[in-house]
């Protein structure tokens, strides 16, 4: 999650009559392309569709190819991971909502 902004998928027919699907990752983080392509391949392998073909491409939002594909494709917004919460210990008596107890 968080490696690309969104994905587009569409059925395609290539010159020569070959049919399949085209999966486009849009605004992929630099260097994440191999991991995204592997994940797409693994999803296809585990789908059980033995004869299925899928090509994977990478676009930036606003490119001519991305705009053309967006008109006919199904869009998947990919989740953005939560930022990790870093716990920093506070010194005793520093939180005004939890004053120290004096006995």
C-alpha positions in Angstrom: 0.0 0.0 0.0 1.1 3.5 -0.7 3.4 2.5 -3.7 1.1 4.1 -6.2 -1.8 6.6 -6.2 -4.3 4.5 -8.0 -4.6 1.7 -10.6 -6.6 1.4 -13.8 -7.6 -1.9 -15.4 -9.2 -2.5 -18.8 -9.8 -5.3 -21.3 -7.7 -4.8 -24.4 -7.3 -6.2 -27.9 -3.9 -5.7 -29.4 -3.0 -5.3 -33.0 -3.0 -8.9 -34.3 -6.1 -9.9 -32.3 -4.5 -10.9 -29.0 -6.8 -10.2 -26.1 -6.0 -9.6 -22.4 -6.0 -7.0 -19.8 -4.0 -3.9 -19.2 -3.2 -2.8 -15.6 -1.8 0.7 -15.2 -0.3 1.9 -11.9 -0.5 5.7 -11.8 1.9 7.9 -9.9 4.0 5.0 -8.7 6.8 5.8 -6.2 10.1 5.8 -8.0 11.7 2.4 -7.6 8.5 0.6 -6.7 7.7 -0.6 -10.3 9.3 -4.1 -9.9 7.4 -4.8 -6.7 4.1 -3.6 -8.1 4.6 -5.7 -11.3 5.5 -8.8 -9.2 2.4 -8.3 -7.0 0.2 -8.0 -10.1 1.8 -11.2 -11.5 1.2 -13.1 -8.2 -2.4 -11.9 -8.1 -2.9 -13.3 -11.6 -1.3 -16.6 -10.8 -3.4 -17.1 -7.7 -6.6 -16.0 -9.5 -7.0 -19.4 -11.1 -7.4 -18.0 -14.6 -4.8 -20.1 -16.4 -5.2 -18.6 -19.8 -5.4 -15.0 -18.6 -2.9 -12.4 -19.9 -2.2 -9.1 -18.3 0.3 -6.4 -19.2 1.4 -3.9 -16.6 2.3 -0.3 -17.3 3.2 2.7 -15.3 1.8 6.2 -16.0 2.0 9.6 -14.4 -1.4 11.3 -13.9 -2.3 13.6 -16.8 -0.2 11.7 -19.4 -2.1 11.3 -22.7 -2.1 7.5 -22.3 -3.4 7.7 -18.7 -6.2 10.1 -19.7 -7.2 7.8 -22.6 -7.2 4.7 -20.5 -9.1 6.4 -17.7 -12.1 7.0 -20.0 -12.7 3.2 -20.4 -11.0 1.6 -17.4 -12.1 0.6 -14.0 -10.3 2.7 -11.4 -9.0 1.4 -8.0 -7.9 4.0 -5.5 -5.0 2.5 -3.5 -4.9 2.9 0.2 -2.3 5.2 1.8 -0.6 3.7 4.8 -1.0 5.4 8.1 2.0 7.4 9.4 3.6 5.5 12.3 2.9 7.0 15.7 6.2 7.4 17.5 5.8 7.2 21.2 8.1 9.6 23.0 8.2 9.3 26.8 7.5 12.5 28.6 9.2 13.5 31.8 7.1 13.3 34.9 5.1 16.4 35.5 5.3 17.7 31.9 1.7 16.9 31.0 -0.6 19.5 32.4 -3.5 17.0 32.2 -1.6 14.6 34.4 0.1 16.6 37.2 2.4 14.7 39.6 0.7 13.4 42.7 2.4 14.7 45.8 1.9 12.7 48.9 
